[in-house]
Amino acid sequence: MKNLSRRKFIYSSIALGGGSVLLPKNLIAQKIILHSGNAVLKGKKVLYVYGGWDGHEPKQSVDVFVPWLKSEGAEVIVSDNLDKYADKELMQSLDLVVQIVTMAKITPEQEKGLLEAIRNGCGFAGWHGGIGDSFRENTEYQFMVGGQWVAHPGGVIDYSVKITDHKDEVTRGLKDFDMHSEQYYVHVDPNVKVLATTTFTGEHASWIDGCVVPVVWKKYYGNGRIFYSSLGHVMNDFKVPRALEIQKRGIRWASDSKYRPKEQWVSPIYS
């Protein structure tokens, strides 16, 4: 109860004192508007889980994201395995799970603990194959994430990311940008809220020429907020400022499941 009251006070303080923000020159130059609630993670309990295929640099990701999480005031538990998912007491105490585990295997007990915690309001956030290509045999997990990687035609290539939602807090103020990385072709839940997309050419797979595929989305699983970005094949990808800013904002958004009302934006595309 004390934590909840303190967090409500933090949000109230932000709302009452949200005047102008001084931006670093490099961010002004790129016209990036920072998330107005940089205190969102303060005091929150975050489990950072890494592992799986080394090609996505799970260990290196710890050095990129864990110091940032701590700098924002989060209490961070770091784990190089999935065992903590089966610790019910721990999982129910969490505000957020950040995972980077490509492929790998998850036991029934671990999956049950993770999904139960998210249904009860724990947020879940990640990027690329770290959550979008985990546990290929576990369809309920994929249902929770809202999509699954199936291809990256051409491997590492040049492609563009288009911001499609300029009102959402995750992408507000951001402009389209270019990447040199894997362009993920994903199978996607039609009820996710898509925030950014990419358009494929037929250069590497002629039958998908002109196909528009989501890059960034958010959704709910039970009461838990889910955030996903297909950017971030390797940590160098986050040197693209907008790619990193989107990931940070998405993590903040996902951490708020237990403290903000559920957003209502389901809009099925096959109606």
C-alpha positions as CSV (number, residue, x, y, z in Angstrom):
1,M,0.0,0.0,0.0
2,K,2.9,2.4,0.8
3,N,4.4,1.7,-2.6
4,L,1.1,2.3,-4.4
5,S,0.6,5.6,-2.6
6,R,4.1,6.7,-3.3
7,R,3.8,6.0,-7.0
8,K,0.5,7.8,-7.1
9,F,2.2,10.8,-5.5
10,I,5.0,10.6,-8.2
11,Y,2.5,10.6,-11.0
12,S,0.6,13.5,-9.4
13,S,3.8,15.5,-9.0
14,I,4.6,14.9,-12.7
15,A,1.1,16.0,-13.7
16,L,1.3,19.2,-11.6
17,G,4.9,20.1,-12.3
18,G,5.2,19.1,-16.0
19,G,6.6,22.4,-17.3
20,S,9.2,22.7,-20.0
21,V,12.0,20.2,-20.3
22,L,15.5,21.1,-21.3
23,L,16.7,18.6,-23.9
24,P,20.3,17.7,-24.7
25,K,21.5,19.3,-27.9
26,N,21.9,16.0,-29.7
27,L,18.3,15.1,-29.0
28,I,17.0,18.5,-30.1
29,A,18.9,18.2,-33.3
30,Q,17.1,14.9,-34.0
31,K,13.8,16.3,-32.9
32,I,13.2,13.6,-30.3
33,I,10.7,14.5,-27.6
34,L,11.6,12.7,-24.4
35,H,9.0,10.7,-22.4
36,S,7.4,13.2,-20.0
37,G,7.3,10.7,-17.2
38,N,10.9,9.8,-16.5
39,A,10.0,8.9,-12.9
40,V,7.8,6.1,-14.1
41,L,10.3,3.4,-13.2
42,K,11.2,4.8,-9.9
43,G,10.7,2.3,-7.1
44,K,9.5,-0.4,-9.4
45,K,10.7,-4.0,-9.2
46,V,12.0,-5.3,-12.5
47,L,13.3,-8.8,-13.5
48,Y,15.8,-8.7,-16.3
49,V,16.2,-12.2,-17.9
50,Y,18.7,-12.9,-20.6
51,G,20.0,-16.0,-22.4
52,G,19.2,-18.1,-25.4
53,W,21.0,-17.7,-28.7
54,D,24.2,-15.7,-28.3
55,G,23.9,-14.0,-31.8
56,H,21.4,-11.5,-30.4
57,E,23.9,-10.5,-27.7
58,P,21.9,-11.2,-24.6
59,K,24.8,-10.7,-22.2
60,Q,25.9,-7.5,-23.9
61,S,22.3,-6.2,-23.5
62,V,22.7,-6.3,-19.7
63,D,25.4,-3.6,-20.0
64,V,23.1,-1.4,-22.2
65,F,19.8,-1.7,-20.4
66,V,20.3,-2.6,-16.7
67,P,22.3,0.5,-15.9
68,W,19.6,2.6,-17.5
69,L,16.9,0.9,-15.6
70,K,18.7,1.5,-12.3
71,S,19.4,5.2,-13.3
72,E,15.6,5.6,-13.6
73,G,15.2,4.3,-10.0
74,A,14.1,0.7,-10.7
75,E,15.0,-2.1,-8.4
76,V,16.5,-4.7,-10.9
77,I,17.0,-8.4,-10.5
78,V,19.2,-9.9,-13.2
79,S,19.0,-13.6,-14.1
80,D,20.8,-15.6,-16.8
81,N,18.2,-18.4,-16.7
82,L,14.4,-18.9,-16.5
83,D,14.2,-20.4,-13.0
84,K,12.8,-17.3,-11.4
85,Y,9.7,-17.6,-13.6
86,A,8.7,-20.6,-11.4
87,D,9.1,-18.6,-8.2
88,K,5.5,-17.5,-7.6
89,E,6.2,-15.2,-4.7
90,L,8.8,-13.3,-6.7
91,M,6.8,-13.2,-9.8
92,Q,3.7,-11.8,-8.1
93,S,5.9,-9.0,-6.5
94,L,7.2,-7.8,-9.9
95,D,6.1,-4.7,-11.9
96,L,7.9,-5.7,-15.1
97,V,9.8,-8.5,-16.8
98,V,12.3,-7.5,-19.5
99,Q,13.4,-10.6,-21.4
100,I,16.0,-11.3,-24.1
101,V,16.0,-15.0,-24.7
102,T,16.0,-16.1,-28.3
103,M,14.7,-19.6,-29.1
104,A,15.7,-21.8,-26.1
105,K,13.3,-23.9,-24.1
106,I,10.9,-23.1,-21.2
107,T,9.5,-25.7,-18.8
108,P,5.8,-25.9,-18.1
109,E,6.3,-24.6,-14.6
110,Q,8.4,-21.6,-15.8
111,E,5.9,-20.8,-18.5
112,K,2.9,-21.0,-16.1
113,G,4.6,-18.7,-13.6
114,L,5.4,-16.1,-16.2
115,L,2.0,-16.1,-17.9
116,E,0.2,-16.0,-14.5
117,A,2.2,-13.1,-13.3
118,I,1.4,-11.2,-16.5
119,R,-2.3,-12.0,-16.4
120,N,-2.3,-10.5,-12.9
121,G,-0.7,-7.3,-14.0
122,C,3.0,-7.6,-14.4
123,G,4.3,-5.9,-17.5
124,F,6.4,-7.7,-20.1
125,A,8.8,-5.9,-22.6
126,G,11.5,-6.8,-25.0
127,W,12.7,-6.6,-28.6
128,H,13.7,-8.6,-31.7
129,G,14.1,-12.3,-31.1
130,G,14.5,-11.7,-27.4
131,I,10.8,-12.1,-26.9
132,G,9.6,-12.3,-30.6
133,D,11.4,-15.6,-31.3
134,S,11.5,-17.3,-27.9
135,F,10.2,-20.8,-27.0
136,R,9.0,-21.7,-30.5
137,E,7.0,-24.7,-29.3
138,N,4.9,-22.6,-26.8
139,T,1.9,-21.2,-28.5
140,E,0.3,-19.7,-25.4
141,Y,3.5,-17.7,-24.9
142,Q,3.3,-16.4,-28.5
143,F,-0.4,-15.6,-27.9
144,M,0.8,-13.4,-25.0
145,V,3.5,-11.6,-27.0
146,G,1.2,-10.9,-29.9
147,G,3.5,-12.1,-32.7
148,Q,6.2,-14.4,-33.8
149,W,9.2,-14.0,-36.1
150,V,9.2,-16.1,-39.2
151,A,11.8,-14.6,-41.6
152,H,14.3,-11.8,-42.2
153,P,14.7,-11.8,-46.0
154,G,18.1,-10.8,-47.1
155,G,19.6,-10.9,-43.6
156,V,21.2,-7.6,-42.6
157,I,19.9,-4.9,-45.0
158,D,19.0,-1.3,-45.2
159,Y,15.3,-0.6,-44.6
160,S,13.0,2.1,-43.2
161,V,10.7,2.3,-40.2
162,K,7.5,4.4,-40.5
163,I,5.9,5.8,-37.4
164,T,2.2,5.1,-37.9
165,D,0.8,6.4,-34.5
166,H,1.9,9.9,-33.7
167,K,-0.4,10.3,-30.7
168,D,0.7,7.3,-28.6
169,E,3.1,8.1,-25.7
170,V,5.6,5.6,-27.0
171,T,6.0,7.2,-30.5
172,R,4.8,10.8,-30.0
173,G,7.1,13.3,-31.5
174,L,9.2,10.8,-33.3
175,K,9.8,10.8,-37.1
176,D,10.4,7.9,-39.5
177,F,14.0,6.6,-39.6
178,D,16.3,4.1,-41.3
179,M,18.0,1.0,-40.0
180,H,20.8,-1.3,-41.2
181,S,19.8,-4.6,-39.6
182,E,17.5,-7.5,-39.9
183,Q,14.1,-6.5,-41.3
184,Y,11.7,-8.8,-39.3
185,Y,8.8,-10.4,-41.1
186,V,6.4,-11.4,-38.3
187,H,3.1,-13.1,-37.9
188,V,1.0,-10.8,-35.8
189,D,-2.1,-10.8,-33.7
190,P,-4.6,-8.6,-35.5
191,N,-5.6,-6.9,-32.2
192,V,-2.3,-5.5,-31.2
193,K,-1.9,-1.7,-31.3
194,V,0.6,-1.0,-34.1
195,L,2.8,2.0,-33.6
196,A,5.4,1.6,-36.4
197,T,5.7,-0.5,-39.6
198,T,8.1,-1.4,-42.3
199,T,7.5,-2.1,-46.0
200,F,9.2,-5.0,-47.7
201,T,10.5,-4.9,-51.3
202,G,10.6,-8.0,-53.5
203,E,14.4,-8.0,-53.8
204,H,14.9,-11.0,-51.5
205,A,11.4,-12.6,-51.7
206,S,9.4,-11.5,-54.7
207,W,6.0,-12.6,-53.3
208,I,6.2,-10.1,-50.4
209,D,6.9,-7.0,-52.5
210,G,5.0,-4.1,-51.0
211,C,4.0,-6.0,-47.8
212,V,3.6,-3.7,-44.8
213,V,4.6,-5.5,-41.5
214,P,4.4,-4.1,-37.9
215,V,7.7,-3.2,-36.2
216,V,6.5,-1.9,-32.9
217,W,3.3,-2.8,-31.0
218,K,1.7,-3.0,-27.6
219,K,-1.1,-5.1,-26.3
220,Y,-2.5,-6.7,-23.1
221,Y,-2.5,-10.2,-21.9
222,G,-5.0,-10.4,-19.0
223,N,-4.1,-7.3,-17.0
224,G,-0.5,-7.2,-18.1
225,R,0.9,-4.7,-20.6
226,I,3.0,-6.2,-23.4
227,F,5.5,-4.1,-25.4
228,Y,7.4,-5.3,-28.4
229,S,9.8,-3.8,-31.0
230,S,11.5,-5.9,-33.7
231,L,14.5,-3.6,-33.7
232,G,17.7,-4.6,-31.9
233,H,19.3,-7.5,-33.7
234,V,22.5,-6.5,-32.0
235,M,23.3,-3.8,-29.4
236,N,24.8,-1.5,-32.1
237,D,21.3,-1.2,-33.5
238,F,20.4,0.9,-30.4
239,K,22.9,3.5,-31.4
240,V,20.1,4.6,-33.7
241,P,18.6,7.2,-31.3
242,R,14.9,6.6,-32.3
243,A,15.3,2.8,-32.0
244,L,16.6,3.2,-28.4
245,E,14.1,5.9,-27.5
246,I,11.2,3.7,-28.6
247,Q,12.5,0.8,-26.5
248,K,12.9,2.9,-23.4
249,R,9.5,4.4,-23.7
250,G,7.9,1.0,-24.3
251,I,9.6,-0.4,-21.2
252,R,8.3,2.5,-19.2
253,W,4.8,2.0,-20.6
254,A,4.8,-1.8,-19.9
255,S,5.9,-1.2,-16.3
256,D,2.7,0.6,-15.5
257,S,0.1,-2.2,-15.7
258,K,-0.7,-2.2,-12.0
259,Y,-0.9,1.6,-11.7
260,R,-2.8,3.0,-14.6
261,P,-6.2,2.2,-16.1
262,K,-6.3,-0.3,-18.9
263,E,-6.2,1.4,-22.3
264,Q,-9.1,0.7,-24.7
265,W,-8.0,0.5,-28.3
266,V,-8.7,-2.9,-29.7
267,S,-9.6,-2.4,-33.3
268,P,-9.8,-5.7,-35.2
269,I,-8.5,-5.3,-38.8
270,Y,-10.7,-8.1,-40.3
271,S,-14.1,-6.7,-39.3
